[in-house]
Amino acid sequence: MSSVKVAVRVRPLNSREIKKNSKCIIEMQNNSTCITDPSNPKNKKTFSFDHSYWSANPKDDHFATQQIVYNDIGKEFLSHSFDGYNTCIFAYGQTGSGKSFTMMGTQDLKGIIPQVMNRLINE
């Protein structure tokens, strides 16, 4: 068991970004995240994380749903809590980057917190 795990998630472009014809400069494959310099597309930086979640386009084969994120992070979080460990999920990022959606979700697409609470109360 690792004491710290790092996960990143890419959200879909918002309406403002779409109106400005913004392009997604992030690519993800397995646990690797690649960022392309928009001013020099040949310049790319690749980073490895415990989890790299692609949630930019629901039509993509590797789209990460709320359930996938919960299964990877929330279940382990809850399991370690029941085992007596102190646990914490720290959601960090720029305003509008998707932290609240990942953690809370929506009425139909529950985030990590409501799914953890549901399991905690019902099991």
C-alpha positions as CSV (number, residue, x, y, z in Angstrom):
1,M,0.0,0.0,0.0
2,S,1.3,3.4,-1.0
3,S,0.8,6.3,1.5
4,V,0.2,8.8,-1.2
5,K,-1.4,8.3,-4.6
6,V,-1.8,11.0,-7.3
7,A,-4.5,11.0,-9.9
8,V,-5.3,13.5,-12.6
9,R,-8.5,13.9,-14.6
10,V,-9.2,15.8,-17.9
11,R,-12.6,17.4,-18.2
12,P,-14.5,18.2,-21.4
13,L,-14.0,21.6,-22.9
14,N,-16.5,24.1,-21.6
15,S,-18.7,26.3,-23.7
16,R,-16.3,29.3,-23.5
17,E,-13.4,27.1,-24.6
18,I,-15.5,25.7,-27.5
19,K,-16.6,29.2,-28.6
20,K,-12.9,30.2,-28.7
21,N,-12.1,27.1,-30.8
22,S,-9.7,25.9,-28.1
23,K,-8.0,22.6,-28.6
24,C,-7.3,20.0,-26.0
25,I,-3.5,19.8,-25.5
26,I,-3.7,16.8,-23.2
27,E,-3.3,13.1,-24.2
28,M,-3.7,10.2,-21.8
29,Q,-2.7,6.6,-22.1
30,N,-2.9,4.2,-19.1
31,N,-1.1,6.2,-16.3
32,S,0.7,8.6,-18.6
33,T,-0.4,12.1,-19.3
34,C,1.2,14.0,-22.2
35,I,0.9,17.8,-22.5
36,T,1.6,19.5,-25.9
37,D,2.9,23.0,-26.0
38,P,0.3,24.8,-28.2
39,S,2.9,27.2,-29.5
40,N,5.2,24.4,-30.5
41,P,3.3,21.1,-31.1
42,K,6.6,19.2,-31.3
43,N,7.4,20.1,-27.7
44,K,5.6,17.6,-25.5
45,K,6.1,16.7,-21.8
46,T,5.0,13.3,-20.4
47,F,4.2,12.7,-16.8
48,S,3.3,9.4,-15.0
49,F,0.7,9.2,-12.2
50,D,-1.0,6.5,-10.2
51,H,-4.2,7.2,-12.3
52,S,-4.7,9.3,-15.4
53,Y,-8.4,9.7,-16.1
54,W,-9.6,10.8,-19.5
55,S,-13.1,12.4,-19.1
56,A,-12.9,14.8,-22.0
57,N,-15.2,12.9,-24.4
58,P,-17.8,10.3,-23.4
59,K,-17.6,8.7,-26.8
60,D,-13.9,7.7,-26.4
61,D,-13.2,4.1,-25.5
62,H,-11.0,5.1,-22.6
63,F,-13.5,7.6,-21.1
64,A,-13.3,7.6,-17.3
65,T,-16.8,7.7,-15.8
66,Q,-17.6,8.7,-12.2
67,Q,-17.9,5.0,-11.4
68,I,-14.5,4.2,-12.7
69,V,-12.9,7.0,-10.6
70,Y,-14.9,5.9,-7.5
71,N,-13.8,2.2,-8.1
72,D,-10.2,3.2,-8.2
73,I,-10.0,5.9,-5.5
74,G,-13.2,5.8,-3.4
75,K,-13.3,2.1,-2.7
76,E,-9.6,2.0,-1.6
77,F,-10.1,5.2,0.5
78,L,-13.1,3.6,2.3
79,S,-11.3,0.2,2.8
80,H,-8.3,1.9,4.3
81,S,-10.5,3.9,6.6
82,F,-12.2,0.7,7.8
83,D,-8.8,-0.8,8.4
84,G,-8.1,2.1,10.9
85,Y,-5.9,4.3,8.7
86,N,-6.3,8.0,8.5
87,T,-7.4,8.8,5.0
88,C,-7.8,12.0,3.0
89,I,-8.7,12.9,-0.6
90,F,-7.2,16.2,-1.5
91,A,-8.8,17.7,-4.7
92,Y,-6.5,20.4,-6.1
93,G,-6.8,22.5,-9.2
94,Q,-7.7,25.7,-11.0
95,T,-11.2,27.1,-10.7
96,G,-13.4,25.3,-13.2
97,S,-11.1,22.3,-13.6
98,G,-13.6,19.7,-12.4
99,K,-12.8,19.2,-8.7
100,S,-16.4,19.6,-7.5
101,F,-17.7,17.3,-10.3
102,T,-15.3,14.6,-9.4
103,M,-15.9,14.9,-5.6
104,M,-19.6,15.6,-5.6
105,G,-20.9,14.9,-9.0
106,T,-24.5,15.7,-10.1
107,Q,-27.9,14.2,-9.2
108,D,-27.4,11.6,-11.9
109,L,-23.6,11.2,-11.9
110,K,-22.6,10.8,-8.3
111,G,-19.1,11.8,-7.3
112,I,-16.7,10.1,-4.9
113,I,-18.2,11.7,-1.7
114,P,-21.9,10.6,-2.2
115,Q,-20.7,7.1,-3.3
116,V,-18.5,6.7,-0.3
117,M,-21.3,7.9,2.0
118,N,-23.8,5.6,0.4
119,R,-21.6,2.6,0.9
120,L,-20.7,3.7,4.5
121,I,-24.3,4.1,5.5
122,N,-25.7,1.1,3.6
123,E,-23.1,-1.5,4.2
